[in-house]
């Protein structure tokens, strides 16, 4: 089995519902076992800033899927949630990014792992480190805790809803 970490985000419509639906869809895939969820954070937009705040979270999973098959599953879930790719870093119903896959470095036309901008984004690292504080960035050969410490702007990341065992258990059920 492979261990992967995903980042989930939404800033259109019922943001929380889009995140929950994405987790439900991941759980339905027999080759994926969702093993941990972060809390949900409300975050200021980055890049294209003329848009609503995002809800972001991270998910840990075990999977027998290859990186390309996992990417295809993520893209399908995004598409089924009405994701439109009109403005770079623009508003979206749902965004699923593969952050890490084992300790692999992958550079393909359609996928780069570790995610090429995760080391710049507190809204990715804070939820990710909530799940696993021992993660390392394979290319930087550095603990992600240190990478996060080097990011200046963390104020745009606010705890929105804490996930505890009772809240999270409903999301894991098939």
Backbone torsions as a table, in degrees:
resi	resn	phi	psi	omega
1	UNK	NA	148.0	178.5
2	UNK	-105.7	147.8	175.9
3	UNK	-106.2	128.9	-179.9
4	UNK	-132.0	154.3	176.6
5	UNK	-126.1	132.6	180.0
6	UNK	-118.4	151.0	170.0
7	UNK	-108.2	134.9	178.3
8	UNK	-120.1	138.8	179.1
9	UNK	-147.0	152.8	178.2
10	UNK	-156.6	140.0	173.4
11	UNK	-142.7	20.8	176.3
12	UNK	-125.3	138.1	174.9
13	UNK	68.2	-145.9	179.0
14	UNK	-80.7	88.8	-173.1
15	UNK	-56.9	-44.8	-178.9
16	UNK	-62.9	-41.3	179.4
17	UNK	-62.8	-38.8	177.5
18	UNK	-63.4	-40.2	177.9
19	UNK	-65.3	-45.8	179.8
20	UNK	-61.6	-42.2	-179.8
21	UNK	-64.1	-38.5	178.5
22	UNK	-62.3	-42.5	179.0
23	UNK	-66.0	-42.0	177.3
24	UNK	-58.8	-41.7	179.7
25	UNK	-67.9	-38.9	176.5
26	UNK	-61.7	-42.4	-179.3
27	UNK	-63.1	-31.8	-178.9
28	UNK	-69.3	-19.5	-177.9
29	UNK	-80.0	118.0	-171.8
30	UNK	-64.1	-22.9	-179.7
31	UNK	-87.2	4.7	-179.0
32	UNK	-123.1	134.8	170.7
33	UNK	-122.8	114.3	177.1
34	UNK	-74.7	123.3	-174.4
35	UNK	-110.9	-17.8	178.3
36	UNK	-161.4	147.1	175.7
37	UNK	-125.9	141.4	172.2
38	UNK	-84.0	173.0	166.9
39	UNK	-67.0	171.7	177.9
40	UNK	-102.0	135.5	-178.2
41	UNK	-119.4	138.7	170.7
42	UNK	-92.0	131.4	-172.2
43	UNK	-134.0	144.8	175.1
44	UNK	-70.2	144.4	178.5
45	UNK	-64.5	149.5	179.3
46	UNK	-121.7	145.5	-179.2
47	UNK	85.2	-94.0	174.6
48	UNK	-86.9	104.9	-169.5
49	UNK	-95.4	-7.3	-178.9
50	UNK	-86.1	66.6	-178.9
51	UNK	-160.3	169.2	-177.6
52	UNK	-69.7	158.9	176.0
53	UNK	-63.3	155.7	179.5
54	UNK	-98.3	155.9	158.7
55	UNK	-103.4	131.4	-179.4
56	UNK	-130.7	150.7	174.1
57	UNK	-157.0	172.1	176.8
58	UNK	-124.6	153.0	179.9
59	UNK	-132.9	136.1	172.5
60	UNK	-103.7	138.5	177.5
61	UNK	-144.9	157.1	170.2
62	UNK	-108.6	137.6	-176.3
63	UNK	-150.5	149.4	171.2
64	UNK	-96.3	-0.5	178.9
65	UNK	-72.0	147.0	170.5
66	UNK	-71.9	168.6	178.0
67	UNK	-60.5	-41.0	179.7
68	UNK	-66.1	-39.2	177.9
69	UNK	-68.3	-36.9	176.4
70	UNK	-66.1	-41.7	175.9
71	UNK	-59.7	-45.9	178.9
72	UNK	-59.2	-40.6	178.9
73	UNK	-64.2	-42.7	179.0
74	UNK	-63.8	-44.3	179.5
75	UNK	-63.8	-37.1	178.1
76	UNK	-65.4	-43.9	178.6
77	UNK	-62.9	-42.6	176.7
78	UNK	-59.3	-48.5	-177.7
79	UNK	-61.1	-43.4	179.9
80	UNK	-67.0	-17.9	176.7
81	UNK	-92.8	6.7	177.0
82	UNK	84.5	20.0	-179.6
83	UNK	-62.2	129.6	175.2
84	UNK	-120.7	136.7	179.9
85	UNK	-107.6	82.2	-175.6
86	UNK	-107.2	-39.6	-179.2
87	UNK	-123.7	128.4	177.6
88	UNK	-57.5	128.2	-178.3
89	UNK	61.2	22.1	-177.5
90	UNK	-85.2	-174.9	-178.7
91	UNK	-58.3	147.1	179.5
92	UNK	-155.1	146.1	174.8
93	UNK	-67.7	-39.6	-176.3
94	UNK	-157.0	137.5	176.1
95	UNK	-132.3	123.1	175.0
96	UNK	-119.4	121.5	178.3
97	UNK	-120.7	136.0	172.3
98	UNK	-81.7	118.1	-178.9
99	UNK	-89.4	-50.9	-177.0
100	UNK	-138.3	148.1	175.9
101	UNK	-140.4	106.0	-169.7
102	UNK	51.8	-135.4	173.6
103	UNK	-114.2	32.1	-171.9
104	UNK	-84.2	150.0	170.7
105	UNK	-111.0	117.5	-177.5
106	UNK	-127.8	129.2	175.0
107	UNK	-132.4	101.9	179.2
108	UNK	-125.3	171.4	179.8
109	UNK	-60.2	-36.0	-173.7
110	UNK	-105.0	-2.2	-173.8
111	UNK	-159.9	133.0	174.1
112	UNK	-126.2	124.7	178.1
113	UNK	-132.0	130.7	2.4
114	UNK	-65.7	157.6	-178.5
115	UNK	-51.9	130.5	-169.8
116	UNK	-65.7	-17.2	-179.6
117	UNK	-119.5	6.2	-176.3
118	UNK	-60.8	-32.0	-177.5
119	UNK	-72.1	-9.6	179.6
120	UNK	-101.5	-5.0	-166.3
121	UNK	-120.9	108.1	177.2
122	UNK	-61.9	-33.3	-178.0
123	UNK	-68.1	-15.4	173.8
124	UNK	-93.2	-46.5	-173.3
125	UNK	-71.7	-37.4	-178.1
126	UNK	-61.0	-51.6	177.6
127	UNK	-66.0	-36.4	-179.9
128	UNK	-61.6	-46.1	-179.5
129	UNK	-71.5	-22.4	173.6
130	UNK	-63.0	-35.8	179.4
131	UNK	-74.7	-45.1	-174.7
132	UNK	-148.8	103.9	-177.4
133	UNK	-75.8	-5.8	-176.6
134	UNK	-99.4	5.2	-177.1
135	UNK	-67.0	146.0	177.4
136	UNK	-118.1	152.5	172.6
137	UNK	-89.3	112.9	-173.4
138	UNK	-61.8	-33.1	-179.7
139	UNK	-80.4	-36.1	-178.7
140	UNK	-85.1	-12.1	-176.3
141	UNK	48.8	50.7	-177.2
142	UNK	-142.7	147.6	174.8
143	UNK	-66.7	141.7	-179.2
144	UNK	-64.9	-23.6	175.3
145	UNK	-62.0	-40.5	178.4
146	UNK	-70.6	-38.9	177.5
147	UNK	-59.6	-44.0	178.8
148	UNK	-64.3	-40.9	179.1
149	UNK	-58.0	-28.9	-177.3
150	UNK	-84.5	-6.0	176.3
151	UNK	-84.6	124.8	-177.1
152	UNK	-72.9	-45.3	-170.8
153	UNK	-97.1	98.7	176.0
154	UNK	-111.9	-3.3	-175.8
155	UNK	-66.3	-24.7	-177.8
156	UNK	-79.4	8.9	-179.0
157	UNK	-119.6	112.8	-176.0
158	UNK	-124.1	136.3	176.5
159	UNK	-60.6	126.7	-178.8
160	UNK	-103.9	-49.5	176.5
161	UNK	-149.1	122.6	179.0
162	UNK	-76.2	134.8	175.8
163	UNK	-94.7	125.4	173.2
164	UNK	-120.7	178.8	-176.2
165	UNK	-54.2	-42.3	-177.7
166	UNK	-69.5	-44.4	-179.8
167	UNK	-64.7	-42.6	-174.2
168	UNK	-72.7	-29.3	-173.0
169	UNK	-60.7	-35.9	-180.0
170	UNK	-64.3	-29.6	-178.8
171	UNK	-75.9	-19.7	-177.6
172	UNK	-89.4	-14.1	-175.9
173	UNK	-72.2	145.6	177.4
174	UNK	-90.7	NA	NA
